[in-house]
């Protein structure tokens, strides 16, 4: 949802070096985008680890941090990293750590789609003169990613038709469909189309994905 804002930021500062600090599970969305000069994977978990990660950012000499994340933690990391200008919404009690604490828009003040929330941050911080009338979410690196994916499928000998199955869900198993149901659905569609099956998931979902793959009769890859 932040991609339109990042694209607008690149348009506003075409020669700037834009670094993106992101969790590994979302980092690949930014990796091939032209607005990103460098991607830094943020893997820290505990307080001490996060403190060290923030200190490690200091030598990079950033001029400004734009915090699309609302959490106090994001502002604390930018503060500890010694970034002189820190811009973000005034939320989660973090205003004292920001040099530009932007008032949070009320529900009726901006369109409901989440992308406008991030674009409005840039507007209210006077980085953008106005919010674009329409800036659809698109992935400029999608073509390259698709070609890389097709090549990997070929290397895995999965054939020309591949069904993607993603059985995981964040924040608890209550939102997950049963693994055997995923396998049953994959088997049925694979038979109808003469397809192979690729099962996708995060590193924390390895066991879940393996159980689905084991129950798939068609050629499959986890």
Number of C-alpha atoms within 10 A of each C-alpha: 16 15 20 20 25 23 19 19 19 17 13 13 13 12 8 13 13 20 14 20 16 16 13 14 13 10 16 14 16 20 17 18 17 14 23 17 14 13 17 14 15 16 14 14 10 8 10 10 12 18 16 14 18 20 16 12 18 15 9 9 11 17 10 15 23 21 18 19 14 16 16 15 14 20 27 19 20 25 20 18 22 19 18 14 15 22 22 29 27 19 15 11 11 18 19 11 20 22 17 17 19 19 14 16 13 8 9 7 10 14 11 10 9 11 17 22 23 22 27 24 25 24 18 20 17 10 15 18 11 12 18 15 7 8 15 11 13 11 15 14 14 13 11 11 16 11 11 12 12 16 12 12 18 12 10 13 13 20 15 11 13 18 16 14 19 15 19 22 14 8 8 8 10 9 10 13 12 14 17 15 13 20 22 15 12 27 21 15 15 20 12 9 11 15 21 25 25 20 23 19 18 13 9 9 14 14 11 18 24 16 14 23 25 13 17 22 16 19 18 22 19 15
